[in-house]
């Protein structure tokens, strides 16, 4: 489990890494590929991946400096279960707000149910933390062996990503009867016409907004009005909104809102 630069959580925890959604703006893929070892087991010479990787112990590889280190992404950005990380939340005694699988989509269709169930079981063993799950495939929240959907403890939060107008309908797929839902509007790639999505703003409990980041020359810079429309809708329905620092150049620091649906603990660990 790692401390993180992600502004809306204290830590990330990545028992599963890798994702096959293929978003062009993906920062996680860039990181994973950067740390991909030269000799990748289960990757053929043609670069074809064979099988799903379920690691009971970390893979140690020799790095460019000749030293052996734990390899965080032994298969690059291919889905990998780091089973040996499951007990990390238990060992972290001080309560944290944890973004689960920041380097994956845990609810991607390719992820075995057993991996998801193991992650939930690990959360259950460490109830001192708050867990935030985020997926681009929210229909999977309702499809696992629990039958009724995902576990709905007070400390469990479920979100989905909305970047464009065509994504807005996904809020309907967040777990039913859950009071801990959020929408991550990041990266905001076009005007989502927030005023036309009032049911989303009524139903969902928290909104995060951010712009595309990274060094791409074609990054889309959201218009100020797109952002203001979202914030106005949040205000209309009394919903907290968290604006990421990537919006400061667009709206100015004095207009930033960094609200949480819970009291924000300050962590010093
Ligand atoms: S869903 Fe997230 S992790 Fe997966 S490719 Fe897209 S940005 Fe990357």
Boltz pocket constraint, residues with backbone or C-beta under 6 A from the ligand:
constraints:
  - pocket:
      binder: B
      contacts: [[A, 19], [A, 20], [A, 21], [A, 22], [A, 23], [A, 25], [A, 26], [A, 27], [A, 28], [A, 29], [A, 102], [A, 103], [A, 104], [A, 105], [A, 136]]
      max_distance: 6.0
